[in-house]
């Protein structure tokens, strides 16, 4: 599967799509209310099929006639979204994982609806797409590949509308290539510290845009609630955050492609992002480690690069990369440099961790996940196979 995203031209016709997204939000909230009432009475949730039949009956009544303005498949998709949310909630309860069932959403903040087999048509030659009964032009940035499975219409916080086409692309499997391997350790000041000395500095886009965002927030707080000036100030702030997001997204894609072209095997640590966020908060979310790893995996599948994940509990920072001595005093994150008591090698914390991650990942590929110098410690590594 491959997703193609296109931005629609600004037009008066877009107000019709805005209304349909708002109607989707009303239907979503109505379905959540039905689920809550049903669960309160019978202690189980409604299936998607039952909910679809109920919504079909409601659309025939005068009170809920507004539902007919939204495509029938979009209404069905809303029921399926809620069922997926409840199934995930009950699964998390069994695993003792903290989560919450689907909640009510503000209609203005509801974002999208999805069409499947019907309700849309595409004229790729002219760069136009039909949604319902109206045609919309979009910015044609690239050609569409494969067979289109679903079409999702989504609006962002600024009010711009995008079309996401999920396509079934048949590709020949890319064989794993041979070449250089490397281990990387994630950091705050240095985004990636390489075992071979290849470092990538952390692009703190939030710090670069902080002053601009601060001014926009101050202007928004000074405006009267409900006024047109406040809405304009809100849009300016939303554009500032969107620019920050696009900068980070562009950096992740370019960095991931560059690394996959340069290395045949990339070894990473399976990070505990939630735990890191508790320690460093906004800095972790600003760098977007999880998003980068997903993009790196996607690019690796395209270019034939192997991604190896080393278990998060593997003591990569505490082990000497030369002799394998384990120094538990390095658990303190304030220790950035240390000398091995066994062999006397002077280590930089992140560089030493990257070297150990590289060795552990290479051992996992060869099938020997146990390193002799580590006193029998076993590395639980996961390999992304092509």
Phi and psi in degrees as a GROMACS rama.xvg file:
@    title "Ramachandran Plot"
@    xaxis  label "Phi"
@    yaxis  label "Psi"
@TYPE xy
-139.683  139.564  UNK-2
-107.451  130.913  UNK-3
-114.169  128.337  UNK-4
-114.175  130.879  UNK-5
-133.413  139.67  UNK-6
-92.0447  133.386  UNK-7
-77.8834  148.97  UNK-8
-63.7857  148.461  UNK-9
-72.8701  126.695  UNK-10
-154.795  161.426  UNK-11
-65.896  -25.7333  UNK-12
-64.4376  -21.8011  UNK-13
-65.4351  -21.4371  UNK-14
-63.2591  -30.8071  UNK-15
-65.0286  -40.3988  UNK-16
-66.8967  -36.7165  UNK-17
-60.4182  -43.1819  UNK-18
-64.5096  -40.1938  UNK-19
-64.8177  -38.1804  UNK-20
-65.839  -38.8402  UNK-21
-64.0069  -40.6417  UNK-22
-63.1683  -39.5809  UNK-23
-60.1579  -38.0454  UNK-24
-65.3835  -40.2238  UNK-25
-63.9733  -42.3088  UNK-26
-64.7244  -40.8076  UNK-27
-59.8313  -48.0084  UNK-28
-64.1757  -37.6859  UNK-29
-63.8669  -41.2762  UNK-30
-66.8995  -38.0101  UNK-31
-63.9245  -40.3904  UNK-32
-63.2194  -40.656  UNK-33
-63.45  -42.8573  UNK-34
-61.4288  -44.4225  UNK-35
-64.5224  -42.9334  UNK-36
-65.4988  -42.982  UNK-37
-65.5645  -40.6818  UNK-38
-68.5454  -34.7673  UNK-39
-65.856  -31.3301  UNK-40
-87.5799  -41.8568  UNK-41
-117.222  -2.8093  UNK-42
61.2616  33.5016  UNK-43
-155.277  158.878  UNK-44
-95.8025  161.631  UNK-45
-80.1151  139.994  UNK-46
-74.168  158.326  UNK-47
-62.8449  -38.6886  UNK-48
-62.6796  -44.7707  UNK-49
-63.0891  -40.5079  UNK-50
-66.4726  -38.1674  UNK-51
-61.4847  -45.0595  UNK-52
-62.4574  -38.8658  UNK-53
-65.5459  -42.374  UNK-54
-66.2651  -33.7255  UNK-55
-63.2005  -39.6288  UNK-56
-68.4293  -38.8744  UNK-57
-63.6436  -35.295  UNK-58
-64.4761  -19.3587  UNK-59
-82.4314  -14.5647  UNK-60
-84.7064  158.175  UNK-61
-69.6732  -34.7032  UNK-62
-66.167  -37.3465  UNK-63
-109.131  26.7449  UNK-64
-65.4712  -21.248  UNK-65
-63.7198  -21.0812  UNK-66
-64.4178  -23.3088  UNK-67
-68.8164  -16.7568  UNK-68
-73.9772  -13.5349  UNK-69
-105.758  139.533  UNK-70
-56.5412  145.714  UNK-71
-61.4099  -35.5696  UNK-72
-70.7246  -30.7509  UNK-73
-66.9192  -37.8021  UNK-74
-65.2423  -42.052  UNK-75
-62.5892  -38.0455  UNK-76
-65.2048  -33.8126  UNK-77
-63.8988  -42.8824  UNK-78
-61.5707  -39.3558  UNK-79
-69.9632  -35.102  UNK-80
-60.1287  -45.0831  UNK-81
-67.1615  -39.4406  UNK-82
-63.2836  -41.2008  UNK-83
-62.0672  -38.6892  UNK-84
-63.712  -42.496  UNK-85
-70.2122  -39.4871  UNK-86
-61.7444  -41.5046  UNK-87
-65.0377  -38.3561  UNK-88
-63.0169  -44.6881  UNK-89
-70.0984  -34.9501  UNK-90
-64.8493  -39.8877  UNK-91
-66.4385  -33.4662  UNK-92
-63.5044  -40.3638  UNK-93
-65.6534  -33.4338  UNK-94
-88.9855  5.33551  UNK-95
57.3286  37.073  UNK-96
-100.595  130.793  UNK-97
-70.867  124.288  UNK-98
-159.175  178.164  UNK-99
-136.064  151.409  UNK-100
-72.5351  171.654  UNK-101
-54.8024  136.357  UNK-102
-114.817  166.833  UNK-103
-66.0342  146.022  UNK-104
-125.543  145.84  UNK-105
-65.9298  133.815  UNK-106
-60.8784  -37.2037  UNK-107
-65.6336  -25.8919  UNK-108
-98.1123  -2.51811  UNK-109
-68.4018  139.086  UNK-110
-106.773  -34.4493  UNK-111
-153.498  165.686  UNK-112
-142.673  155.872  UNK-113
-123.49  135.461  UNK-114
-112.349  145.817  UNK-115
-111.719  -98.7525  UNK-116
-78.1976  -30.1765  UNK-117
-128.42  169.522  UNK-118
94.151  2.8373  UNK-119
-150.721  159.811  UNK-120
-152.673  148.303  UNK-121
-122.719  132.004  UNK-122
-117.191  87.2311  UNK-123
-66.486  -30.4712  UNK-124
-62.5324  -43.4537  UNK-125
-90.3234  -6.87231  UNK-126
69.0572  45.4521  UNK-127
-132.915  150.178  UNK-128
-135.725  137.402  UNK-129
-97.6361  125.512  UNK-130
-122.219  110.626  UNK-131
75.407  -119.41  UNK-132
-110.405  1.54606  UNK-133
-115.214  148.619  UNK-134
-98.8214  140.986  UNK-135
-129.742  138.675  UNK-136
-88.6098  148.709  UNK-137
-135.729  157.597  UNK-138
-74.11  109.373  UNK-139
-85.205  97.1525  UNK-140
-92.6841  -21.099  UNK-141
-162.382  165.913  UNK-142
-81.7955  148.723  UNK-143
-87.6716  135.269  UNK-144
-111.339  147.66  UNK-145
76.8826  -170.545  UNK-146
-97.1555  130.493  UNK-147
-75.0831  126.744  UNK-148
-100.245  -46.8536  UNK-149
-138.31  154.556  UNK-150
-125.409  120.661  UNK-151
-114.069  127.461  UNK-152
-100.309  124.038  UNK-153
-135.588  138.803  UNK-154
-113.009  147.134  UNK-155
-100.259  -176.328  UNK-156
-68.4048  -19.4132  UNK-157
-81.5665  -23.9178  UNK-158
107.235  -0.188628  UNK-159
-77.6154  148.578  UNK-160
-112.55  135.385  UNK-161
-122.714  151.937  UNK-162
-116.014  125.629  UNK-163
-109.123  119.542  UNK-164
-105.531  115.587  UNK-165
-92.1281  115.283  UNK-166
-115.673  143.132  UNK-167
-89.8646  101.739  UNK-168
-102.093  120.235  UNK-169
-88.2041  112.977  UNK-170
-122.923  146.141  UNK-171
-72.4939  137.21  UNK-172
-60.8273  134.859  UNK-173
-86.7048  125.316  UNK-174
-74.0767  143.23  UNK-175
-64.2073  127.196  UNK-176
-93.5779  163.381  UNK-177
-99.3643  152.865  UNK-178
162.5  -156.476  UNK-179
-73.2042  149.087  UNK-180
-120.463  156.326  UNK-181
-153.426  154.634  UNK-182
-117.037  138.129  UNK-183
-123.819  140.685  UNK-184
-116.089  127.489  UNK-185
-74.477  146.209  UNK-186
-149.02  178.028  UNK-187
-91.9724  -55.0122  UNK-188
-73.789  -38.5593  UNK-189
-111.08  116.664  UNK-190
-59.0447  -48.681  UNK-191
-134.94  123.457  UNK-192
-102.817  118.818  UNK-193
-90.3634  148.815  UNK-194
-69.7385  -20.407  UNK-195
-100.494  12.3582  UNK-196
90.9498  0.100542  UNK-197
-84.6969  106.057  UNK-198
-111.194  148.744  UNK-199
-124.084  118.81  UNK-200
-69.9812  152.438  UNK-201
-77.7876  119.094  UNK-202
-86.3961  92.2054  UNK-203
-76.8608  82.5586  UNK-204
-66.0938  -30.1029  UNK-205
-65.6975  -41.343  UNK-206
-64.2463  -36.2239  UNK-207
-68.1064  -31.6641  UNK-208
-102.917  3.99983  UNK-209
-62.2228  -42.2521  UNK-210
-64.1595  -44.0025  UNK-211
-63.1359  -43.2076  UNK-212
-66.3572  -37.4622  UNK-213
-61.3382  -42.9534  UNK-214
-65.2691  -41.3485  UNK-215
-65.0883  -39.3328  UNK-216
-65.0969  -40.3146  UNK-217
-64.8405  -42.4076  UNK-218
-63.3891  -38.9644  UNK-219
-65.0703  -41.0326  UNK-220
-67.4562  -22.1602  UNK-221
-85.7397  -13.2017  UNK-222
-83.9766  149.957  UNK-223
-73.3919  135.203  UNK-224
-60.881  133.909  UNK-225
84.6678  -4.0206  UNK-226
-84.8491  161.929  UNK-227
-66.7875  -34.0874  UNK-228
-63.0623  -37.0839  UNK-229
-67.4135  -38.5419  UNK-230
-65.0715  -39.9672  UNK-231
-64.3963  -40.613  UNK-232
-65.9522  -36.5813  UNK-233
-64.9616  -40.6757  UNK-234
-65.4428  -38.0203  UNK-235
-63.3658  -41.2721  UNK-236
-66.5147  -40.3042  UNK-237
-64.2259  -37.5906  UNK-238
-65.6779  -36.7346  UNK-239
-64.5855  -43.2057  UNK-240
-68.2704  -35.0604  UNK-241
-66.9246  -37.2755  UNK-242
-62.4219  -42.7415  UNK-243
-60.7172  -43.9303  UNK-244
-63.1094  -42.2436  UNK-245
-66.8582  -36.4728  UNK-246
-62.6526  -45.4837  UNK-247
-65.6858  -40.9148  UNK-248
-63.7119  -41.9543  UNK-249
-64.6775  -41.6095  UNK-250
-62.6829  -43.0156  UNK-251
-62.6083  -44.7519  UNK-252
-66.6645  -44.5626  UNK-253
-67.1801  -40.6987  UNK-254
-65.8398  -43.1871  UNK-255
-63.2746  -43.6915  UNK-256
-65.8461  -40.8785  UNK-257
-62.414  -42.4987  UNK-258
-68.1144  -40.6269  UNK-259
-69.1089  -29.9433  UNK-260
-74.073  -28.9557  UNK-261
-87.0759  -32.9773  UNK-262
-122.102  145.185  UNK-263
-89.7349  -26.3122  UNK-264
-134.305  127.555  UNK-265
-123.361  122.643  UNK-266
-104.788  129.322  UNK-267
-131.136  162.2  UNK-268
-93.8532  136.582  UNK-269
-74.7103  99.7568  UNK-270
-79.7678  149.332  UNK-271
-97.3063  88.1066  UNK-272
-64.7214  -38.5778  UNK-273
-63.8186  -41.8739  UNK-274
-65.64  -39.3101  UNK-275
-66.1971  -37.0008  UNK-276
-65.9792  -31.31  UNK-277
-66.836  -30.7226  UNK-278
-83.477  -44.6843  UNK-279
-117.087  -3.47781  UNK-280
55.816  -120.537  UNK-281
-58.4803  -31.7568  UNK-282
-60.7705  -41.4969  UNK-283
-66.4836  -46.1875  UNK-284
-67.0659  -31.8544  UNK-285
-66.7134  -37.7064  UNK-286
-76.7252  -29.6447  UNK-287
66.3357  54.9175  UNK-288
-61.6597  -44.8148  UNK-289
-62.404  -43.0381  UNK-290
-62.9083  -39.5745  UNK-291
-64.5216  -40.6869  UNK-292
-64.0175  -40.4706  UNK-293
-62.7239  -43.4392  UNK-294
-66.0956  -38.5498  UNK-295
-63.0297  -41.7961  UNK-296
-62.9198  -40.0555  UNK-297
-64.3753  -45.8721  UNK-298
-68.2023  -32.426  UNK-299
-64.4203  -38.4737  UNK-300
-65.384  -33.1971  UNK-301
-72.3772  -37.3991  UNK-302
-104.842  1.0039  UNK-303
78.9402  28.8642  UNK-304
-98.3016  141.078  UNK-305
-91.7199  134.374  UNK-306
-111.261  124.255  UNK-307
-114.929  126.682  UNK-308
-105.949  123.696  UNK-309
-92.5013  141.949  UNK-310
-56.2227  140.988  UNK-311
-65.0463  -21.7237  UNK-312
-89.7245  0.800724  UNK-313
-69.4314  124.122  UNK-314
-76.8509  66.3138  UNK-315
-65.8075  -32.451  UNK-316
-79.6069  -26.1402  UNK-317
-87.5426  -20.7753  UNK-318
-85.765  138.821  UNK-319
-76.1333  125.101  UNK-320
-72.0111  -8.67953  UNK-321
-96.3129  -52.651  UNK-322
-112.005  -11.7231  UNK-323
86.8585  7.5423  UNK-324
-67.1355  137.03  UNK-325
-99.2221  116.427  UNK-326
-107.616  100.275  UNK-327
-71.1266  -13.7295  UNK-328
-67.4443  -16.9135  UNK-329
-81.2668  -1.99011  UNK-330
-57.4083  -32.0233  UNK-331
-66.7394  120.292  UNK-332
-67.7026  -14.5704  UNK-333
-72.951  -18.3466  UNK-334
-80.9304  103.91  UNK-335
-96.347  -23.6249  UNK-336
-137.937  142.806  UNK-337
-153.958  160.144  UNK-338
-113.245  132.151  UNK-339
-69.4244  124.011  UNK-340
-66.8683  -20.3493  UNK-341
-85.2075  -52.8619  UNK-342
-110.078  -8.0256  UNK-343
79.0741  12.3209  UNK-344
-75.8739  134.144  UNK-345
-89.4623  127.189  UNK-346
-118.449  142.797  UNK-347
-88.5826  132.099  UNK-348
-54.4198  -53.3114  UNK-349
-70.048  -38.9581  UNK-350
-65.3293  -41.8876  UNK-351
-63.4087  -40.8175  UNK-352
-63.8502  -40.7055  UNK-353
-62.9873  -39.9756  UNK-354
-65.2236  -40.9749  UNK-355
-67.5738  -37.946  UNK-356
-63.2407  -39.2108  UNK-357
-62.6947  -45.8877  UNK-358
-64.5799  -42.5878  UNK-359
-65.5653  -41.8012  UNK-360
-66.4013  -41.5971  UNK-361
-64.5058  -37.0487  UNK-362
-66.7719  -35.548  UNK-363
-66.3573  -37.652  UNK-364
-67.0905  -41.3493  UNK-365
-75.4601  -10.466  UNK-366
96.1736  -8.04255  UNK-367
-103.075  88.4178  UNK-368
-83.9477  -1.02518  UNK-369
-104.567  126.37  UNK-370
-98.2529  123.64  UNK-371
-58.4061  -36.5255  UNK-372
-73.8716  -8.38896  UNK-373
-99.271  24.1571  UNK-374
56.7685  41.2688  UNK-375
81.2049  7.41344  UNK-376
-69.7017  137.101  UNK-377
-103.527  133.889  UNK-378
-95.3722  118.995  UNK-379
-89.1484  96.5171  UNK-380
-111.114  143.549  UNK-381
-114.991  129.271  UNK-382
-107.341  130.88  UNK-383
-82.0044  105.772  UNK-384
-89.0702  145.513  UNK-385
